[in-house]
């Protein structure tokens, strides 16, 4: 079957890169789409105009739509079934209909940045659904937008909700709910959409990784026993991960439902749950990483907490607590800095296509562009973004630029064992011992 990827020309701020280059589980979104479509038996072609999609029936997907393998497989199966049931033979050809992928409105679609989900429309049974730009086309007019001539097909799926206790300032119910399902779709229109794609796509990514790594999965029980050196269930669960060559995980570390790349380093007493760690990632002692994607050479300081974040190559997470945030390539989040990750009174506002709009959620962190630097004691408001190469530091008047002169107020230079005169200051001397 022929599949077409339509380039939309959308670029994601603040990275100023095409949407196809955005990272999803440490892969480009374009590569992710191509790999899934090819694994489903499709021949993939990238087009710039709808009129280039000439071979029918075909799949058509916009280049900004993230979808899991299980979502695409179920959609194709349902579309073919619907086509066989409603089409008629005309002049020896099969004249079927056009169908669009959809998800019923639920926690899966409303939990993260619902403002950037697909358009809301009623399905044939009257239920409200979010429609996405993933189409199965058999008989269509290239001059008419696909969404105007396609019937919605809600993809059936199961949802498992995992809950954590949180302060009622974060959620009035006192618990934080995370919906998990192997079926997920999300249009990547804003940097916050990367969080939804990476988090909601975790279950499907883990399942596919397990299927592809058959040998490692077959030997995983023995590996868990070797790592845990115990038969206690909680100790075995703490060693449930797939590791690439050269990984060094400290025996006291708790690594659960994680996929590790090559040469990953995890320090003592670190905790990793539901995360994807790229090659040469380093986690300091006592670090906590949950439901996050860390790319190659990313690092996390000792004792730092990283929850539901996306970190690109060589990104550094040094803040004590960071949640629902995105870091670009080489971006640095210094210790003692911080990103506000919630709004007490209303939904978080973000910049989108030159406008300030609501993301639809009270929980959202910030975004640092490529090479951005958030200095010590500098906070960043929720929903805000730092452009590429931007540096935020405290006022320079409090920084010593020359240790011999122009010292900030309240700073005194003392040299042990010999006098030193500071312009405008007294002569100080401290005897050894």
PAVEX-880914 format. One record per residue (C-alpha): x, y, z negated; residue number from 1. Coordinates in Angstrom, 2 decimals. Layout:
! residues N
+---------+---------+---------+-----+
!      xx !      yy !      zz !   n !
+---------+---------+---------+-----+
!       X !       Y !       Z ! NUM !
...
+---------+---------+---------+-----+
END
This chain:
! residues 433
+---------+---------+---------+-----+
!      xx !      yy !      zz !   n !
+---------+---------+---------+-----+
!    0.00 !    0.00 !    0.00 !   1 !
!    1.20 !    3.50 !    0.80 !   2 !
!    1.57 !    6.03 !   -2.03 !   3 !
!    2.15 !    9.74 !   -1.57 !   4 !
!    3.61 !   12.18 !   -4.10 !   5 !
!    2.45 !   15.70 !   -3.33 !   6 !
!    4.85 !   18.48 !   -4.29 !   7 !
!    3.03 !   21.31 !   -6.03 !   8 !
!    5.96 !   23.71 !   -6.36 !   9 !
!    5.33 !   24.21 !  -10.07 !  10 !
!    8.31 !   25.21 !  -12.19 !  11 !
!    8.38 !   24.79 !  -15.96 !  12 !
!    9.39 !   27.72 !  -18.17 !  13 !
!   11.78 !   28.41 !  -19.85 !  14 !
!   13.92 !   25.86 !  -18.01 !  15 !
!   13.08 !   27.32 !  -14.59 !  16 !
!   13.23 !   23.85 !  -13.03 !  17 !
!   10.80 !   21.93 !  -10.81 !  18 !
!    8.30 !   19.83 !  -12.70 !  19 !
!    9.75 !   16.69 !  -11.14 !  20 !
!   13.00 !   17.27 !  -13.06 !  21 !
!   11.33 !   17.34 !  -16.47 !  22 !
!   12.46 !   14.51 !  -18.80 !  23 !
!   10.09 !   11.73 !  -19.80 !  24 !
!   11.74 !    9.02 !  -21.92 !  25 !
!   15.13 !   10.19 !  -20.66 !  26 !
!   14.15 !    9.93 !  -17.01 !  27 !
!   13.07 !   12.53 !  -14.48 !  28 !
!    9.31 !   12.67 !  -14.05 !  29 !
!    9.75 !   12.11 !  -10.30 !  30 !
!   11.85 !    8.98 !  -10.91 !  31 !
!    9.28 !    7.79 !  -13.44 !  32 !
!    6.44 !    8.15 !  -10.91 !  33 !
!    8.40 !    6.49 !   -8.13 !  34 !
!    9.47 !    3.53 !  -10.28 !  35 !
!    5.93 !    2.78 !  -11.47 !  36 !
!    4.39 !    3.07 !   -8.01 !  37 !
!    7.05 !    0.81 !   -6.50 !  38 !
!    6.60 !   -1.75 !   -9.27 !  39 !
!    2.90 !   -1.84 !   -8.32 !  40 !
!    3.81 !   -2.76 !   -4.74 !  41 !
!    3.53 !    0.70 !   -3.18 !  42 !
!    5.77 !    2.35 !   -0.62 !  43 !
!    6.41 !    5.87 !   -1.90 !  44 !
!    6.71 !    8.97 !    0.25 !  45 !
!    7.06 !   12.58 !   -0.91 !  46 !
!    4.94 !   15.07 !    1.05 !  47 !
!    4.45 !   18.83 !    0.96 !  48 !
!    1.02 !   19.01 !    2.62 !  49 !
!   -2.10 !   16.91 !    2.23 !  50 !
!   -2.34 !   16.48 !    6.00 !  51 !
!    0.82 !   14.37 !    5.90 !  52 !
!   -1.10 !   11.61 !    4.10 !  53 !
!   -2.28 !    9.78 !    7.20 !  54 !
!   -2.14 !    6.12 !    6.24 !  55 !
!   -5.36 !    4.89 !    4.60 !  56 !
!   -6.18 !    3.52 !    2.12 !  57 !
!   -3.50 !    5.15 !    0.02 !  58 !
!   -2.64 !    6.48 !   -3.41 !  59 !
!   -2.14 !   10.21 !   -3.81 !  60 !
!   -0.59 !   11.69 !   -6.94 !  61 !
!    0.48 !   15.26 !   -7.64 !  62 !
!    4.10 !   15.61 !   -8.72 !  63 !
!    3.12 !   17.11 !  -12.10 !  64 !
!    0.99 !   14.16 !  -13.29 !  65 !
!    2.45 !   11.79 !  -15.85 !  66 !
!    0.86 !    8.35 !  -16.03 !  67 !
!    1.82 !    5.08 !  -17.65 !  68 !
!    2.24 !    1.81 !  -15.81 !  69 !
!   -0.83 !    0.31 !  -17.46 !  70 !
!   -2.98 !    3.33 !  -16.56 !  71 !
!   -1.98 !    3.20 !  -12.88 !  72 !
!   -2.43 !   -0.58 !  -12.66 !  73 !
!   -5.93 !   -0.49 !  -14.16 !  74 !
!   -6.95 !    2.45 !  -11.99 !  75 !
!   -5.87 !    0.71 !   -8.78 !  76 !
!   -7.66 !   -2.49 !   -9.78 !  77 !
!  -10.89 !   -0.63 !  -10.60 !  78 !
!  -10.74 !    1.44 !   -7.40 !  79 !
!  -10.31 !   -1.66 !   -5.25 !  80 !
!  -13.13 !   -3.40 !   -7.07 !  81 !
!  -15.40 !   -0.38 !   -6.65 !  82 !
!  -14.43 !   -0.14 !   -3.00 !  83 !
!  -15.29 !   -3.76 !   -2.28 !  84 !
!  -18.61 !   -3.38 !   -4.03 !  85 !
!  -19.76 !   -0.21 !   -2.28 !  86 !
!  -18.12 !   -0.26 !    1.16 !  87 !
!  -19.51 !   -1.55 !    4.42 !  88 !
!  -17.82 !   -2.88 !    7.54 !  89 !
!  -17.97 !   -0.44 !   10.43 !  90 !
!  -16.37 !   -1.36 !   13.77 !  91 !
!  -14.12 !   -3.88 !   12.11 !  92 !
!  -12.71 !   -1.42 !    9.54 !  93 !
!  -13.42 !   -1.09 !    5.86 !  94 !
!  -15.03 !    2.26 !    5.11 !  95 !
!  -14.79 !    2.74 !    1.37 !  96 !
!  -14.94 !    5.72 !   -0.96 !  97 !
!  -12.50 !    8.03 !   -2.68 !  98 !
!  -11.79 !    7.76 !   -6.39 !  99 !
!  -10.00 !    9.86 !   -9.01 ! 100 !
!   -8.45 !    8.66 !  -12.27 ! 101 !
!  -10.08 !    9.89 !  -15.47 ! 102 !
!   -9.97 !    9.35 !  -19.22 ! 103 !
!  -12.93 !    9.68 !  -21.57 ! 104 !
!  -12.67 !   12.60 !  -23.97 ! 105 !
!  -11.23 !   11.13 !  -27.17 ! 106 !
!   -8.41 !   11.55 !  -29.67 ! 107 !
!   -6.02 !   10.39 !  -26.97 ! 108 !
!   -6.75 !   13.41 !  -24.81 ! 109 !
!   -7.52 !   15.97 !  -27.52 ! 110 !
!   -4.71 !   15.33 !  -30.02 ! 111 !
!   -1.89 !   17.19 !  -28.24 ! 112 !
!   -2.32 !   20.50 !  -26.37 ! 113 !
!   -5.81 !   19.71 !  -25.00 ! 114 !
!   -5.84 !   23.02 !  -23.11 ! 115 !
!   -3.38 !   21.51 !  -20.63 ! 116 !
!   -5.31 !   18.31 !  -20.00 ! 117 !
!   -7.12 !   17.61 !  -16.76 ! 118 !
!  -10.36 !   19.38 !  -15.92 ! 119 !
!  -13.45 !   18.19 !  -17.79 ! 120 !
!  -16.24 !   16.64 !  -15.71 ! 121 !
!  -19.12 !   14.21 !  -16.29 ! 122 !
!  -18.64 !   10.63 !  -15.11 ! 123 !
!  -21.33 !    8.55 !  -13.40 ! 124 !
!  -22.63 !    7.30 !  -16.76 ! 125 !
!  -22.89 !   10.84 !  -18.12 ! 126 !
!  -19.88 !   10.74 !  -20.48 ! 127 !
!  -17.45 !   13.65 !  -20.44 ! 128 !
!  -14.07 !   12.80 !  -18.97 ! 129 !
!  -10.81 !   14.51 !  -18.14 ! 130 !
!  -10.04 !   14.14 !  -14.44 ! 131 !
!   -6.45 !   13.86 !  -13.20 ! 132 !
!   -4.78 !   14.32 !   -9.84 ! 133 !
!   -4.27 !   10.61 !   -9.23 ! 134 !
!   -6.43 !    9.46 !   -6.32 ! 135 !
!   -7.29 !    6.32 !   -4.39 ! 136 !
!   -8.30 !    7.51 !   -0.93 ! 137 !
!   -9.98 !    5.46 !    1.79 ! 138 !
!  -12.10 !    7.90 !    3.81 ! 139 !
!  -11.40 !   11.55 !    3.18 ! 140 !
!  -11.02 !   14.95 !    4.80 ! 141 !
!   -7.54 !   16.48 !    4.41 ! 142 !
!   -9.02 !   19.98 !    4.67 ! 143 !
!  -11.04 !   19.50 !    1.49 ! 144 !
!   -9.35 !   19.24 !   -1.96 ! 145 !
!   -9.29 !   15.59 !   -3.07 ! 146 !
!  -11.00 !   16.41 !   -6.35 ! 147 !
!  -14.08 !   17.69 !   -4.52 ! 148 !
!  -14.66 !   14.44 !   -2.61 ! 149 !
!  -13.62 !   11.78 !   -5.11 ! 150 !
!  -15.70 !    9.83 !   -7.61 ! 151 !
!  -14.37 !    9.68 !  -11.16 ! 152 !
!  -13.29 !    6.30 !  -12.51 ! 153 !
!  -12.76 !    6.35 !  -16.30 ! 154 !
!   -9.92 !    3.97 !  -17.13 ! 155 !
!  -10.90 !    1.64 !  -20.01 ! 156 !
!   -8.44 !    1.48 !  -22.88 ! 157 !
!   -8.09 !    0.73 !  -26.56 ! 158 !
!   -6.82 !    3.23 !  -29.12 ! 159 !
!   -5.00 !    2.44 !  -32.33 ! 160 !
!   -4.79 !    5.32 !  -34.78 ! 161 !
!   -1.82 !    5.60 !  -37.12 ! 162 !
!   -2.18 !    7.98 !  -40.04 ! 163 !
!    0.16 !    9.79 !  -42.42 ! 164 !
!   -0.71 !   11.83 !  -45.46 ! 165 !
!   -0.04 !   15.53 !  -44.97 ! 166 !
!   -0.74 !   18.73 !  -46.81 ! 167 !
!   -4.18 !   20.18 !  -46.14 ! 168 !
!   -2.57 !   23.31 !  -44.73 ! 169 !
!   -1.58 !   21.17 !  -41.72 ! 170 !
!   -4.87 !   19.30 !  -41.47 ! 171 !
!   -8.06 !   19.85 !  -43.46 ! 172 !
!   -8.61 !   16.08 !  -43.70 ! 173 !
!   -5.31 !   15.61 !  -45.52 ! 174 !
!   -4.06 !   13.07 !  -42.96 ! 175 !
!   -2.22 !   13.32 !  -39.67 ! 176 !
!   -3.65 !   11.00 !  -36.99 ! 177 !
!   -1.55 !    9.75 !  -34.09 ! 178 !
!   -3.50 !    7.88 !  -31.38 ! 179 !
!   -1.58 !    5.04 !  -29.70 ! 180 !
!   -2.57 !    3.39 !  -26.43 ! 181 !
!   -0.84 !    1.78 !  -23.47 ! 182 !
!   -3.02 !    3.91 !  -21.17 ! 183 !
!   -2.12 !    7.60 !  -21.00 ! 184 !
!   -2.24 !   10.37 !  -18.41 ! 185 !
!   -1.13 !   13.97 !  -18.77 ! 186 !
!   -0.54 !   16.81 !  -16.28 ! 187 !
!    2.82 !   18.42 !  -17.07 ! 188 !
!    1.97 !   22.09 !  -16.66 ! 189 !
!    3.78 !   23.58 !  -19.67 ! 190 !
!    6.72 !   22.62 !  -21.88 ! 191 !
!    4.27 !   21.51 !  -24.56 ! 192 !
!    2.89 !   18.94 !  -22.09 ! 193 !
!    6.28 !   17.20 !  -22.25 ! 194 !
!    5.54 !   16.39 !  -25.89 ! 195 !
!    2.21 !   14.79 !  -25.00 ! 196 !
!    3.77 !   12.77 !  -22.16 ! 197 !
!    6.69 !   11.50 !  -24.25 ! 198 !
!    4.65 !   10.72 !  -27.38 ! 199 !
!    1.51 !    9.23 !  -25.83 ! 200 !
!    3.55 !    7.21 !  -23.35 ! 201 !
!    5.63 !    5.48 !  -26.04 ! 202 !
!    3.51 !    2.27 !  -26.36 ! 203 !
!    3.48 !    1.60 !  -22.63 ! 204 !
!    7.21 !    2.37 !  -22.37 ! 205 !
!    8.03 !   -0.07 !  -25.17 ! 206 !
!    5.93 !   -2.81 !  -23.57 ! 207 !
!    7.54 !   -2.35 !  -20.16 ! 208 !
!   11.03 !   -2.25 !  -21.66 ! 209 !
!   10.33 !   -5.49 !  -23.52 ! 210 !
!    9.06 !   -7.20 !  -20.37 ! 211 !
!   12.07 !   -6.10 !  -18.33 ! 212 !
!   14.59 !   -7.16 !  -21.02 ! 213 !
!   13.48 !  -10.79 !  -21.16 ! 214 !
!   16.76 !  -12.19 !  -22.50 ! 215 !
!   17.08 !   -9.60 !  -25.24 ! 216 !
!   13.45 !  -10.12 !  -26.24 ! 217 !
!   13.95 !  -13.90 !  -26.35 ! 218 !
!   16.92 !  -13.50 !  -28.68 ! 219 !
!   15.40 !  -10.62 !  -30.70 ! 220 !
!   14.20 !  -12.83 !  -33.63 ! 221 !
!   17.71 !  -14.20 !  -34.08 ! 222 !
!   19.17 !  -10.71 !  -33.78 ! 223 !
!   16.78 !   -9.44 !  -36.46 ! 224 !
!   17.79 !  -12.26 !  -38.80 ! 225 !
!   21.47 !  -11.54 !  -38.21 ! 226 !
!   21.05 !   -7.81 !  -38.77 ! 227 !
!   18.85 !   -8.12 !  -41.85 ! 228 !
!   20.64 !  -11.10 !  -43.44 ! 229 !
!   17.32 !  -11.77 !  -45.13 ! 230 !
!   13.88 !  -13.27 !  -44.57 ! 231 !
!   11.98 !  -10.53 !  -46.37 ! 232 !
!    9.43 !   -9.01 !  -43.93 ! 233 !
!   10.26 !   -5.38 !  -44.70 ! 234 !
!   13.95 !   -6.02 !  -44.05 ! 235 !
!   13.22 !   -7.78 !  -40.79 ! 236 !
!   10.95 !   -4.92 !  -39.71 ! 237 !
!   13.81 !   -2.50 !  -40.38 ! 238 !
!   15.89 !   -4.22 !  -37.68 ! 239 !
!   13.23 !   -4.37 !  -34.94 ! 240 !
!   14.92 !   -2.60 !  -32.03 ! 241 !
!   16.52 !   -3.19 !  -28.64 ! 242 !
!   20.12 !   -1.98 !  -28.52 ! 243 !
!   22.40 !   -1.42 !  -25.56 ! 244 !
!   26.09 !   -2.38 !  -25.46 ! 245 !
!   28.43 !   -0.76 !  -27.96 ! 246 !
!   25.79 !    0.41 !  -30.45 ! 247 !
!   26.82 !    0.79 !  -34.09 ! 248 !
!   23.93 !    0.82 !  -36.55 ! 249 !
!   24.87 !    1.03 !  -40.22 ! 250 !
!   23.56 !   -1.93 !  -42.28 ! 251 !
!   21.63 !    0.42 !  -44.57 ! 252 !
!   19.84 !    2.16 !  -41.68 ! 253 !
!   16.15 !    1.46 !  -41.03 ! 254 !
!   15.51 !    1.22 !  -37.26 ! 255 !
!   11.98 !    0.15 !  -36.33 ! 256 !
!   10.34 !    0.00 !  -32.89 ! 257 !
!   13.16 !    1.84 !  -31.14 ! 258 !
!   15.07 !    1.53 !  -27.88 ! 259 !
!   18.75 !    2.41 !  -28.09 ! 260 !
!   21.01 !    3.17 !  -25.15 ! 261 !
!   24.73 !    2.53 !  -24.93 ! 262 !
!   27.17 !    3.43 !  -27.71 ! 263 !
!   24.54 !    4.86 !  -30.05 ! 264 !
!   25.77 !    5.71 !  -33.57 ! 265 !
!   23.32 !    5.62 !  -36.51 ! 266 !
!   24.69 !    6.56 !  -39.94 ! 267 !
!   24.00 !    5.19 !  -43.41 ! 268 !
!   20.42 !    5.37 !  -44.75 ! 269 !
!   19.13 !    6.88 !  -41.51 ! 270 !
!   15.54 !    6.07 !  -40.50 ! 271 !
!   14.37 !    5.68 !  -36.90 ! 272 !
!   10.76 !    4.83 !  -36.02 ! 273 !
!    9.18 !    4.74 !  -32.58 ! 274 !
!   12.01 !    6.57 !  -30.83 ! 275 !
!   13.94 !    6.39 !  -27.58 ! 276 !
!   17.64 !    7.19 !  -28.00 ! 277 !
!   19.83 !    7.71 !  -24.95 ! 278 !
!   23.48 !    6.85 !  -24.46 ! 279 !
!   25.95 !    8.08 !  -27.10 ! 280 !
!   23.34 !    9.60 !  -29.39 ! 281 !
!   24.60 !   10.20 !  -32.93 ! 282 !
!   22.45 !   10.35 !  -36.06 ! 283 !
!   24.02 !   11.50 !  -39.32 ! 284 !
!   23.59 !    9.84 !  -42.72 ! 285 !
!   20.05 !   10.10 !  -44.06 ! 286 !
!   18.61 !   11.49 !  -40.81 ! 287 !
!   14.95 !   10.76 !  -40.01 ! 288 !
!   13.81 !   10.47 !  -36.37 ! 289 !
!   10.19 !    9.54 !  -35.60 ! 290 !
!    8.25 !    9.38 !  -32.30 ! 291 !
!   10.96 !   11.37 !  -30.53 ! 292 !
!   13.01 !   11.12 !  -27.35 ! 293 !
!   16.71 !   12.02 !  -27.59 ! 294 !
!   18.76 !   12.12 !  -24.40 ! 295 !
!   22.43 !   11.38 !  -23.79 ! 296 !
!   24.94 !   12.81 !  -26.31 ! 297 !
!   22.21 !   14.38 !  -28.45 ! 298 !
!   23.01 !   14.63 !  -32.15 ! 299 !
!   21.10 !   15.01 !  -35.41 ! 300 !
!   22.66 !   16.38 !  -38.60 ! 301 !
!   22.80 !   14.40 !  -41.82 ! 302 !
!   19.56 !   14.65 !  -43.79 ! 303 !
!   17.68 !   16.34 !  -40.93 ! 304 !
!   14.11 !   15.32 !  -40.01 ! 305 !
!   13.11 !   15.20 !  -36.35 ! 306 !
!    9.50 !   14.26 !  -35.69 ! 307 !
!    7.72 !   14.18 !  -32.33 ! 308 !
!   10.40 !   16.11 !  -30.45 ! 309 !
!   12.06 !   15.94 !  -27.03 ! 310 !
!   15.80 !   16.69 !  -26.93 ! 311 !
!   17.71 !   16.88 !  -23.64 ! 312 !
!   21.36 !   16.01 !  -23.00 ! 313 !
!   23.83 !   17.27 !  -25.62 ! 314 !
!   21.10 !   18.95 !  -27.65 ! 315 !
!   21.87 !   19.40 !  -31.35 ! 316 !
!   19.26 !   19.21 !  -34.12 ! 317 !
!   20.70 !   20.77 !  -37.25 ! 318 !
!   17.62 !   22.26 !  -38.92 ! 319 !
!   16.29 !   20.58 !  -42.04 ! 320 !
!   12.86 !   19.87 !  -40.47 ! 321 !
!   11.78 !   20.11 !  -36.84 ! 322 !
!    8.46 !   18.94 !  -35.44 ! 323 !
!    6.71 !   19.04 !  -32.05 ! 324 !
!    9.51 !   20.99 !  -30.37 ! 325 !
!   11.52 !   20.75 !  -27.14 ! 326 !
!   15.26 !   21.40 !  -26.77 ! 327 !
!   16.93 !   21.84 !  -23.38 ! 328 !
!   20.37 !   20.70 !  -22.27 ! 329 !
!   23.08 !   21.81 !  -24.66 ! 330 !
!   20.65 !   23.72 !  -26.89 ! 331 !
!   21.58 !   24.14 !  -30.55 ! 332 !
!   19.31 !   24.38 !  -33.57 ! 333 !
!   21.62 !   25.44 !  -36.38 ! 334 !
!   21.32 !   24.38 !  -40.03 ! 335 !
!   19.26 !   26.81 !  -42.12 ! 336 !
!   17.33 !   27.84 !  -38.98 ! 337 !
!   13.77 !   26.71 !  -38.37 ! 338 !
!   10.82 !   26.57 !  -36.00 ! 339 !
!    7.33 !   27.15 !  -37.38 ! 340 !
!    5.24 !   24.22 !  -36.21 ! 341 !
!    1.69 !   25.25 !  -37.10 ! 342 !
!   -0.75 !   28.15 !  -37.24 ! 343 !
!   -2.82 !   28.48 !  -40.40 ! 344 !
!   -5.77 !   30.43 !  -39.02 ! 345 !
!   -6.24 !   29.40 !  -35.40 ! 346 !
!   -4.74 !   27.51 !  -32.49 ! 347 !
!   -1.16 !   28.22 !  -31.45 ! 348 !
!   -0.82 !   30.71 !  -28.59 ! 349 !
!    1.69 !   30.08 !  -25.80 ! 350 !
!    2.87 !   31.82 !  -22.64 ! 351 !
!    1.56 !   30.17 !  -19.48 ! 352 !
!    1.85 !   31.60 !  -15.96 ! 353 !
!    2.38 !   35.11 !  -17.31 ! 354 !
!   -0.61 !   34.94 !  -19.66 ! 355 !
!   -0.99 !   34.26 !  -23.36 ! 356 !
!   -3.35 !   31.32 !  -23.80 ! 357 !
!   -4.33 !   28.91 !  -26.55 ! 358 !
!   -2.77 !   25.46 !  -26.45 ! 359 !
!   -5.89 !   24.06 !  -28.12 ! 360 !
!   -4.08 !   22.80 !  -31.21 ! 361 !
!   -2.98 !   24.25 !  -34.54 ! 362 !
!    0.14 !   22.07 !  -34.50 ! 363 !
!    2.93 !   22.99 !  -32.10 ! 364 !
!    6.59 !   23.91 !  -32.51 ! 365 !
!    8.82 !   25.88 !  -30.17 ! 366 !
!   11.04 !   25.41 !  -27.15 ! 367 !
!   14.72 !   26.20 !  -26.59 ! 368 !
!   15.88 !   26.50 !  -22.99 ! 369 !
!   19.09 !   25.08 !  -21.60 ! 370 !
!   22.07 !   26.32 !  -23.59 ! 371 !
!   19.90 !   28.30 !  -26.03 ! 372 !
!   21.21 !   28.89 !  -29.56 ! 373 !
!   19.11 !   29.46 !  -32.67 ! 374 !
!   21.47 !   30.69 !  -35.37 ! 375 !
!   21.44 !   30.13 !  -39.10 ! 376 !
!   18.65 !   31.81 !  -41.10 ! 377 !
!   16.79 !   32.69 !  -37.88 ! 378 !
!   13.16 !   31.46 !  -37.65 ! 379 !
!   11.20 !   30.97 !  -34.44 ! 380 !
!    7.42 !   31.34 !  -34.35 ! 381 !
!    5.23 !   28.45 !  -33.24 ! 382 !
!    4.54 !   28.32 !  -29.53 ! 383 !
!    7.48 !   30.59 !  -28.68 ! 384 !
!   10.26 !   29.77 !  -26.24 ! 385 !
!   13.87 !   30.88 !  -25.84 ! 386 !
!   15.09 !   31.47 !  -22.28 ! 387 !
!   18.08 !   29.60 !  -20.91 ! 388 !
!   21.33 !   30.76 !  -22.50 ! 389 !
!   19.60 !   32.98 !  -25.07 ! 390 !
!   21.28 !   33.29 !  -28.49 ! 391 !
!   19.48 !   34.44 !  -31.63 ! 392 !
!   21.73 !   35.26 !  -34.61 ! 393 !
!   21.57 !   37.44 !  -37.69 ! 394 !
!   22.50 !   41.11 !  -37.38 ! 395 !
!   26.19 !   41.52 !  -36.36 ! 396 !
!   26.72 !   44.08 !  -39.13 ! 397 !
!   26.73 !   41.17 !  -41.58 ! 398 !
!   29.36 !   39.24 !  -39.63 ! 399 !
!   33.10 !   39.75 !  -40.18 ! 400 !
!   34.66 !   40.40 !  -36.77 ! 401 !
!   38.17 !   41.05 !  -38.10 ! 402 !
!   39.43 !   39.59 !  -41.37 ! 403 !
!   41.85 !   42.48 !  -41.90 ! 404 !
!   39.36 !   45.32 !  -41.61 ! 405 !
!   35.69 !   46.21 !  -41.18 ! 406 !
!   34.51 !   43.59 !  -43.64 ! 407 !
!   30.77 !   43.68 !  -44.37 ! 408 !
!   29.53 !   45.20 !  -47.59 ! 409 !
!   29.91 !   42.89 !  -50.56 ! 410 !
!   32.68 !   40.81 !  -48.93 ! 411 !
!   36.15 !   40.99 !  -50.50 ! 412 !
!   39.22 !   39.29 !  -49.09 ! 413 !
!   41.45 !   37.62 !  -51.69 ! 414 !
!   44.78 !   36.00 !  -50.84 ! 415 !
!   46.09 !   33.62 !  -53.44 ! 416 !
!   49.60 !   34.44 !  -54.77 ! 417 !
!   50.32 !   37.69 !  -52.91 ! 418 !
!   48.78 !   41.13 !  -52.76 ! 419 !
!   46.76 !   42.28 !  -49.79 ! 420 !
!   45.57 !   45.83 !  -49.21 ! 421 !
!   42.25 !   46.24 !  -47.52 ! 422 !
!   41.57 !   49.66 !  -45.92 ! 423 !
!   39.25 !   51.55 !  -48.17 ! 424 !
!   39.43 !   48.89 !  -50.88 ! 425 !
!   41.46 !   48.03 !  -53.96 ! 426 !
!   44.58 !   45.91 !  -54.14 ! 427 !
!   43.76 !   42.42 !  -55.43 ! 428 !
!   46.06 !   39.73 !  -56.71 ! 429 !
!   45.28 !   36.26 !  -58.04 ! 430 !
!   48.02 !   34.26 !  -59.70 ! 431 !
!   48.28 !   30.54 !  -58.85 ! 432 !
!   46.76 !   28.31 !  -61.50 ! 433 !
+---------+---------+---------+-----+
END
